Amino acid sequence: MYDDEDLAEIRASREEWEEETRDPVLDAHGERNERFATVSNLEIDDLYTPEDVADIDFEEDIGFPGEEPYTRGPYPTMYRGQTWTMRQFAGFGTAEETNERFHYLIENGQTGLSTAFDMPSLMGKDSDDPLSDGEVGKEGVAVDTLRDMEILFDGIDIGEVSTSFTINPSAPVIFAMYVALADEKGVPREELRGTFQNDMLKEFIAQKEWVIPPEPSLDLVTDTVEFAIDETPGIYPISVSGYHIREAGSTAIQELAFTLADGFAYVEDAAERGLDVDDVAPQLSFFFNSHNSIFEEVAKFRAGRRIYARIMDEWYGAEDEASKRLKFHTQTAGQSLTAQQPLNNIVRVTIQALAGVLGGTQSLHTNSFDEALALPSEQAVRVALRTQQIIADESGAADSVDPLAGSFMVESLTDEVEEKTMAYLEELKEMGDGSVRDGVLEGIEQGYFHREIQEASYEYQERVDDGEEVVVGVNKYTVEDDPEPDLLHVDEEVQDRQLARLAEVKEERDDGAVEEALASLDAAIENDENVMPSVVDAVKTYATMGEIMDVFETHYGAYRETIGLAS
């Protein structure tokens, strides 16, 4: 971007500035820290100049929004055309209670729905399973049968609204329920819009919610991709999720590298199934964390788009431009929220949300200030949503596309994040003898990801404990009197109400039809067919979540191995 003569003059001017202007101040007063670094411990220089971006080629590395390498965003007008989707996560208690929260959010200006499920639903267990006792409706909505899905979306036009489902091992069942609901309501399947998290590789790497082993789990994910391509083109069947990798303690670079690796693994598995890369890639979406180091996060998002575009082209031969556009949802960092002085979390969330916007996210969830203490209260949810609306309508951050492009610091950090991320991707590819998918599976088996994340998490906590990393209200600026805000409490009768509805559904349904549908699913697995049509048929008979997942577990076996201890 600068010729050698310009750089020489800038270098000489910097040296003069350091000697005559900066150094006398340093000698007299010093700096407030011995070292400055991001949350991920990338060192931050005191000053960035054109020297730091001397190797950048504007056309190749930065370019223009809506064009390769998509560093500046996947679409030409970005938020000047329309703002990101404001998609607040919601779910607790029964379907009725979550339906009320959905309507509340829509009435307050939310533009997309995002569904949280309780632990039994996440793990494919029915509410009346002994293992579910005490967990029903506690950290998300309980969904046992199609009946719950009908109530959950009562009064909501699923042909118009875009809905996200944070569900993984049991994602095929929830996907099938949503399709069955559309059929019931007369909504054409191709009009459905939304996203299923359905990222099982991330589960084995970080979040640790699984039912069956990694390889058959991957097969099921590919079944949903194939089904979505044929039946629900407006649905993203996978949201490749770095969010939980970051929440587990990874650095920003590990989050980006491991997430992209998972995405490429899904592309490779689909290709082995015989699916074309240009059919598969546009069906993928991604999901990232946004933490406190605002410039590191912006650099992560920009580097991620650039890496994705180039690898989809060079490694996988993608030709469709839609296959090279990295599209992602962002959620502010739950791990950063503190129980101490919880109102401080409003500021943290604002910074993190701004990073997501400046980094070009397609949709955004802002955490509520009370989430370190309980499920979000309505007041806290409203503040979180208003935070997005103020950024969109008052801050000016959405008025220009990629407004930080050309910043010496941001471009330098973007290059650094790209370089370090590519090193991880090449290592994983080598672990798989040329296959990223096989490298990811080998990394899971050998505990590679767990060790990498554990070391990063330990190093971060050491810096917090030593006071090198400041957490306001926790290791600095603490107060003795810290009143607790009003918290949302889930009614203890939720479980009783859910069990009563499940019993009623079982009493009213046609048990013969259920048995026949489950037998058809069993046969589809046995014959190595795509299971999704059979799962849709099963949920239409009001077969339960647990009954369907039991069929998978019977075939593939429960995954109960200890991960991360291999030498």
C-alpha positions in Angstrom: 0.0 0.0 0.0 3.0 2.2 0.4 6.3 2.3 -1.6 9.7 1.9 -0.1 10.5 5.6 -0.2 7.3 6.5 1.7 8.0 3.8 4.3 11.6 5.0 4.8 10.4 8.5 5.5 7.7 7.2 7.9 10.2 5.1 9.7 12.6 8.0 10.1 9.7 10.2 11.3 8.7 7.6 13.8 12.2 7.2 15.2 12.4 11.0 15.6 9.0 11.0 17.3 10.1 8.3 19.7 13.3 10.0 20.6 12.1 13.6 20.9 8.4 13.4 21.9 7.6 10.0 23.4 10.7 9.0 25.3 10.9 12.1 27.5 7.3 11.5 28.7 8.1 7.8 29.3 11.2 8.7 31.3 9.2 11.1 33.4 5.9 9.2 33.9 6.1 5.7 32.4 3.0 3.9 31.3 0.2 2.5 33.4 1.0 -1.1 32.4 4.3 -2.9 31.7 2.6 -4.7 28.8 -0.7 -4.2 26.9 -2.5 -7.2 25.4 -5.9 -8.3 24.2 -8.2 -10.7 26.1 -6.5 -13.5 24.1 -3.1 -12.1 25.0 -2.1 -10.7 21.6 0.4 -7.9 22.4 -0.7 -4.4 21.5 1.9 -1.9 20.3 1.8 1.7 21.5 1.4 3.0 17.9 0.6 1.6 14.5 1.8 3.1 11.3 1.9 2.3 7.6 4.9 0.1 8.3 2.6 -2.4 10.0 0.5 -2.8 6.9 3.3 -2.5 4.3 2.7 -6.0 3.0 -1.1 -5.6 2.5 -2.4 -5.6 -1.0 -5.6 -3.6 -1.0 -7.4 -5.5 -3.8 -6.3 -8.9 -2.6 -6.6 -8.5 1.2 -9.1 -5.8 1.8 -11.1 -5.1 -1.3 -14.7 -4.0 -1.4 -17.8 -5.2 0.5 -19.8 -7.9 -1.3 -16.7 -9.0 -3.3 -13.9 -11.4 -2.6 -12.2 -11.8 -0.3 -15.2 -10.5 1.7 -13.0 -9.0 4.3 -15.2 -5.9 4.4 -18.5 -7.9 4.5 -20.5 -10.4 2.6 -23.0 -7.8 1.1 -22.3 -4.6 -0.8 -24.5 -2.2 1.3 -24.4 -4.1 4.6 -26.4 -2.1 7.3 -27.1 0.8 4.9 -29.5 -1.6 3.3 -31.0 -3.1 6.4 -29.6 -3.6 9.9 -28.5 -7.0 11.3 -31.2 -9.3 12.6 -31.8 -8.6 16.3 -32.3 -12.1 17.6 -32.6 -12.3 21.4 -32.3 -15.8 22.8 -35.4 -16.9 24.7 -36.8 -20.0 26.4 -37.8 -21.2 29.8 -40.5 -23.2 31.5 -43.2 -24.6 29.3 -44.1 -23.8 25.7 -46.8 -21.4 26.9 -44.4 -19.2 28.9 -41.8 -19.1 26.1 -44.5 -18.2 23.6 -45.4 -15.2 25.8 -41.7 -14.1 25.8 -41.6 -14.5 22.0 -44.6 -12.2 21.6 -43.1 -9.7 24.1 -39.8 -9.6 22.1 -41.6 -9.1 18.8 -43.8 -6.3 20.3 -40.6 -4.6 21.5 -39.0 -4.6 18.0 -37.1 -7.9 17.8 -36.7 -9.0 14.2 -36.0 -12.7 14.6 -36.6 -15.4 17.2 -34.0 -17.6 18.9 -35.1 -20.6 21.0 -33.4 -22.0 24.1 -34.2 -25.6 25.2 -34.0 -27.2 28.6 -31.3 -29.8 29.3 -33.6 -32.8 28.8 -34.6 -31.6 25.4 -31.0 -30.8 24.5 -30.0 -34.3 25.4 -32.9 -36.0 23.7 -34.7 -37.0 26.9 -38.4 -36.8 27.6 -39.6 -34.7 30.6 -40.8 -37.9 32.3 -37.4 -39.6 32.0 -35.9 -40.2 35.5 -32.8 -38.3 34.4 -34.9 -35.2 33.6 -36.2 -34.8 37.2 -35.5 -31.3 38.5 -34.3 -30.0 35.1 -37.5 -29.6 33.2 -37.9 -26.0 31.9 -35.1 -24.7 34.1 -32.6 -23.3 31.5 -34.8 -23.4 28.4 -38.2 -24.5 27.1 -39.2 -28.1 27.5 -40.2 -29.8 24.1 -41.3 -33.4 24.2 -43.6 -33.7 21.2 -45.1 -31.8 18.3 -47.8 -30.6 20.7 -45.2 -28.4 22.5 -44.0 -27.0 19.2 -47.6 -26.1 18.2 -48.0 -24.2 21.4 -44.5 -22.6 21.2 -45.4 -20.9 17.9 -49.0 -20.2 18.6 -50.0 -16.9 17.0 -46.6 -16.6 15.2 -46.4 -16.8 11.4 -43.6 -19.2 10.8 -43.7 -18.4 7.1 -42.7 -14.8 7.9 -40.5 -15.0 11.0 -36.9 -16.3 11.0 -36.3 -18.6 13.9 -33.0 -20.0 15.3 -32.9 -23.2 17.4 -30.0 -23.8 19.7 -30.1 -27.6 19.7 -27.5 -30.1 18.9 -27.7 -33.9 19.6 -31.5 -33.8 19.1 -31.5 -31.2 16.3 -32.9 -33.6 13.7 -36.0 -34.1 15.9 -36.6 -30.4 16.5 -35.9 -29.7 12.7 -38.5 -32.4 11.9 -41.0 -30.9 14.4 -40.6 -27.5 12.7 -41.2 -29.0 9.3 -44.2 -30.9 10.5 -45.6 -27.7 12.1 -45.2 -26.0 8.7 -47.0 -28.8 7.0 -49.8 -28.6 9.6 -50.2 -24.8 9.1 -50.1 -25.0 5.4 -46.8 -23.1 5.1 -44.7 -24.4 2.1 -41.5 -25.9 3.3 -39.5 -23.7 1.0 -40.8 -20.6 2.8 -39.4 -21.6 6.2 -36.5 -19.4 7.3 -34.2 -20.0 10.2 -31.2 -21.8 11.6 -30.5 -24.9 13.6 -27.3 -25.0 15.5 -26.8 -28.7 14.9 -23.0 -28.5 15.3 -22.0 -31.8 16.8 -18.3 -31.5 16.2 -18.3 -28.4 18.5 -20.0 -30.5 21.1 -17.1 -33.0 21.2 -14.6 -30.2 21.2 -16.1 -27.9 23.8 -19.7 -28.0 25.0 -19.8 -31.7 25.7 -23.5 -32.4 25.0 -23.6 -35.7 23.0 -25.7 -38.9 22.7 -24.0 -41.0 20.1 -20.4 -41.2 18.9 -18.7 -38.6 16.7 -18.8 -40.3 13.3 -22.5 -41.3 13.4 -23.3 -37.8 14.8 -21.6 -36.4 11.8 -23.7 -38.7 9.5 -26.9 -37.3 11.1 -25.7 -33.7 10.5 -25.1 -34.5 6.9 -28.6 -36.0 6.6 -30.0 -32.7 7.8 -27.9 -30.8 5.2 -29.0 -33.0 2.4 -32.7 -32.7 3.5 -32.4 -28.9 3.8 -31.0 -28.6 0.3 -33.9 -30.6 -1.1 -36.8 -29.5 1.1 -36.1 -26.3 3.1 -33.7 -24.1 1.1 -34.4 -21.1 3.4 -33.2 -23.1 6.5 -29.5 -23.1 7.6 -29.3 -26.7 8.9 -26.0 -26.0 10.7 -24.7 -23.0 12.6 -21.0 -23.8 13.0 -20.5 -22.6 16.5 -17.4 -21.0 17.8 -19.3 -19.4 20.6 -19.1 -22.4 22.9 -15.4 -22.9 22.1 -14.7 -19.4 23.3 -17.0 -19.8 26.4 -14.9 -23.0 27.2 -11.9 -20.7 27.5 -10.3 -20.6 24.1 -8.5 -17.6 22.6 -10.1 -15.6 19.8 -7.7 -17.3 17.4 -8.5 -20.8 18.6 -12.2 -20.0 18.4 -11.9 -18.9 14.8 -9.6 -21.7 13.7 -11.5 -24.5 15.3 -14.8 -23.2 14.1 -13.6 -22.9 10.5 -12.1 -26.3 10.8 -15.5 -27.7 11.8 -17.2 -26.0 8.9 -14.7 -27.4 6.4 -15.2 -30.8 8.0 -18.9 -30.6 7.3 -18.2 -29.6 3.7 -15.9 -32.6 3.2 -18.3 -35.0 4.8 -21.1 -33.7 2.5 -18.8 -34.1 -0.5 -18.1 -37.7 0.4 -21.9 -38.2 0.4 -21.9 -36.9 -3.2 -23.2 -33.4 -2.5 -21.8 -30.5 -4.5 -19.9 -27.9 -2.6 -21.9 -25.1 -4.2 -25.1 -26.7 -2.9 -23.8 -27.3 0.6 -21.8 -24.2 1.4 -24.6 -21.6 1.0 -26.6 -23.7 3.5 -23.9 -23.1 6.2 -24.0 -20.4 8.7 -21.6 -19.6 11.6 -21.9 -18.4 15.1 -19.2 -16.4 16.9 -18.6 -15.0 20.4 -17.8 -11.3 20.8 -15.6 -10.5 23.8 -14.3 -7.3 25.4 -11.2 -6.6 23.2 -13.1 -4.6 20.6 -10.3 -4.4 18.0 -9.3 -8.0 18.4 -12.9 -9.1 17.8 -13.3 -6.9 14.7 -10.0 -8.3 13.3 -11.3 -11.9 14.1 -14.5 -11.3 12.1 -12.7 -9.7 9.1 -9.9 -12.4 9.0 -12.5 -15.1 9.2 -14.3 -13.9 6.1 -11.0 -13.6 4.2 -9.8 -17.1 5.2 -13.1 -18.7 4.4 -13.4 -17.2 1.0 -9.9 -18.3 0.0 -10.1 -21.8 1.4 -13.5 -22.5 -0.1 -12.0 -21.5 -3.4 -8.5 -23.0 -3.2 -9.1 -26.2 -1.2 -12.7 -27.1 -2.2 -13.1 -25.6 -5.6 -16.2 -23.5 -4.8 -17.4 -21.5 -7.8 -20.6 -19.9 -6.6 -20.0 -16.6 -4.8 -22.5 -17.6 -2.2 -20.3 -20.5 -1.2 -17.5 -18.2 -0.4 -19.4 -15.7 1.8 -18.9 -16.3 5.5 -22.3 -15.4 7.1 -22.5 -15.4 10.9 -24.5 -14.7 14.0 -22.8 -13.1 17.0 -23.6 -13.4 20.7 -21.9 -11.3 23.3 -19.6 -13.1 25.7 -21.5 -14.9 28.5 -18.2 -15.8 30.1 -17.4 -12.2 30.6 -20.5 -11.4 32.7 -20.0 -11.0 36.4 -22.3 -11.7 39.3 -20.6 -8.8 41.1 -22.0 -5.4 40.2 -24.2 -6.9 37.5 -25.2 -3.5 36.0 -21.6 -3.3 34.8 -22.5 -6.0 32.4 -24.6 -3.6 30.4 -21.4 -1.7 29.5 -19.6 -4.9 28.7 -22.4 -6.1 26.4 -22.5 -2.7 24.6 -18.8 -2.9 23.8 -19.1 -6.5 22.6 -22.2 -5.7 20.5 -20.4 -2.8 19.0 -17.5 -5.1 18.0 -20.0 -7.4 16.3 -21.5 -4.6 14.4 -18.2 -3.0 13.4 -17.1 -6.5 12.4 -20.1 -7.0 10.1 -22.3 -9.6 11.8 -25.5 -10.7 10.1 -27.5 -11.2 13.3 -26.8 -10.4 17.0 -27.9 -11.5 20.4 -27.0 -9.2 23.3 -26.8 -10.9 26.7 -28.9 -9.6 29.6 -27.1 -8.0 32.6 -28.5 -10.5 35.1 -27.5 -13.7 33.3 -24.6 -14.5 35.6 -27.3 -14.8 38.3 -30.4 -16.3 36.7 -32.5 -16.5 33.5 -33.0 -13.0 32.1 -35.8 -10.9 33.6 -38.1 -9.0 31.2 -36.4 -5.7 32.2 -33.0 -7.0 31.5 -34.1 -8.5 28.2 -35.5 -5.1 27.2 -32.3 -3.3 28.1 -30.3 -5.9 26.0 -32.5 -5.4 23.0 -32.5 -1.6 23.4 -28.7 -1.7 23.4 -28.8 -3.1 19.8 -31.4 -0.6 18.8 -29.3 2.4 20.1 -26.3 1.1 18.3 -28.3 0.8 15.1 -30.2 4.0 15.2 -28.2 6.4 17.3 -24.5 5.6 17.3 -23.7 5.9 13.6 -21.8 2.6 13.6 -24.1 1.2 11.0 -23.9 4.1 8.6 -20.8 3.1 6.7 -19.6 -0.3 5.6 -16.6 -1.6 7.5 -15.7 1.8 9.0 -12.5 0.5 10.6 -11.0 -0.6 7.3 -7.6 1.0 6.7 -6.9 1.4 10.3 -3.3 0.6 10.8 -4.1 -1.2 14.0 -7.1 -3.1 12.7 -5.5 -4.2 9.5 -2.3 -5.3 11.3 -4.4 -7.3 13.8 -6.5 -8.8 11.0 -3.3 -10.1 9.4 -2.0 -11.5 12.7 -5.2 -13.3 13.4 -5.3 -14.7 9.8 -1.7 -15.9 10.1 -2.2 -17.7 13.4 -5.5 -19.1 12.4 -4.1 -20.6 9.2 -1.3 -22.2 11.3 -4.0 -24.1 13.3 -5.9 -25.1 10.1 -2.8 -26.4 8.4 -1.9 -28.4 11.6 -5.4 -30.0 11.6 -5.2 -30.8 7.9 -1.9 -32.5 8.5 -3.3 -34.5 11.4 -5.9 -35.8 9.0 -3.4 -36.7 6.2 -4.8 -33.9 4.0 -8.4 -34.0 5.3 -9.7 -31.4 7.7 -12.6 -33.6 8.6 -10.3 -36.5 9.5 -8.0 -34.1 11.4 -10.9 -32.8 13.5 -12.1 -36.4 14.3 -8.5 -37.3 15.2 -8.2 -34.2 17.3 -11.4 -35.1 19.2 -10.2 -38.7 19.7 -6.7 -37.6 21.0 -8.0 -34.7 23.2 -6.1 -32.2 21.1 -8.8 -29.5 21.3 -9.4 -29.9 25.0 -5.7 -29.5 25.8 -5.4 -26.4 23.6 -8.4 -24.7 25.2 -7.5 -25.8 28.7 -4.0 -24.2 28.4 -5.5 -21.0 27.1 -8.1 -20.9 29.8 -5.5 -21.5 32.5 -3.2 -18.8 31.2 -6.1 -16.3 31.1 -7.1 -17.1 34.7 -3.6 -16.7 35.8 -3.5 -13.2 34.4 -6.8 -12.4 36.1 -5.5 -13.8 39.4 -2.3 -11.7 39.1 -4.3 -8.6 38.3 -2.7 -8.3 34.9 -6.1 -8.8 33.3 -8.6 -6.4 35.0 -12.1 -7.5 35.6 -14.0 -4.5 36.9 -15.9 -5.3 40.1 -14.1 -8.6 40.6 -10.3 -7.9 40.9 -10.5 -4.1 40.8 -13.0 -1.5 41.8 -14.8 -3.8 44.1 -17.6 -2.8 46.5 -18.8 -4.3 49.8 -22.5 -3.6 49.4 -23.6 -5.1 46.1 -27.4 -5.5 46.0 -28.8 -8.3 43.9 -31.3 -7.2 41.1 -34.8 -8.7 40.8 -34.3 -12.1 39.3 -36.5 -14.4 37.2 -37.5 -17.6 38.9 -38.9 -20.6 37.1 -42.1 -21.9 38.8 -41.5 -25.2 40.5 -44.8 -26.4 39.1 -43.5 -26.2 35.5 -42.4 -29.8 35.6 -45.8 -31.0 36.8 -47.5 -29.1 34.0 -45.2 -30.4 31.4 -45.5 -34.0 32.6 -49.3 -33.7 32.6 -49.3 -32.5 29.0 -46.9 -35.3 27.9 -49.1 -37.9 29.6 -52.2 -36.4 27.8 -50.4 -36.6 24.4 -49.4 -40.2 25.0 -53.0 -41.1 26.0 -54.6 -39.4 22.9 -52.2 -40.5 20.2 -52.4 -43.6 18.0 -49.8 -46.0 19.6 -49.9 -48.2 16.5 -49.0 -45.3 14.2 -46.1 -44.4 16.6 -44.7 -47.9 16.6 -45.0 -48.1 12.8 -43.2 -44.7 12.4 -40.4 -45.7 14.7 -40.0 -49.0 12.9 -39.7 -47.1 9.6 -37.0 -44.9 11.2 -35.2 -48.0 12.4 -35.3 -49.4 8.8 -34.0 -46.1 7.3 -30.9 -46.3 9.6 -30.4 -50.0 8.9 -30.5 -49.3 5.1 -28.2 -46.3 5.4 -30.9 -43.9 4.1 -31.3 -40.3 5.0 -33.3 -40.4 8.2 -35.0 -37.0 8.1 -38.1 -38.0 6.1 -38.7 -40.8 8.6 -38.2 -38.5 11.6 -40.7 -36.0 10.2 -43.2 -38.9 9.8 -42.5 -40.0 13.4 -43.1 -36.6 15.0 -46.4 -36.2 13.1 -47.6 -39.3 15.0 -46.6 -37.5 18.2 -43.7 -39.8 18.9 -41.7 -38.2 21.7 -38.2 -36.8 21.6 -36.9 -39.6 23.8 -38.5 -42.4 21.7 -36.9 -41.1 18.5 -33.5 -40.5 20.1 -33.7 -44.0 21.6 -33.8 -45.5 18.1 -30.5 -43.7 17.2 -28.9 -44.7 20.5 -29.9 -48.3 20.0 -28.2 -48.4 16.6 -25.1 -46.4 17.3 -24.6 -47.0 21.0 -24.3 -44.3 23.7 -21.2 -42.2 23.6 -19.8 -42.5 27.1 -16.1 -42.3 26.6 -13.9 -39.9 28.6 -12.6 -37.3 26.2 -9.3 -35.4 26.5 -7.3 -38.0 28.5 -5.6 -39.7 25.5 -1.8 -39.4 25.6 
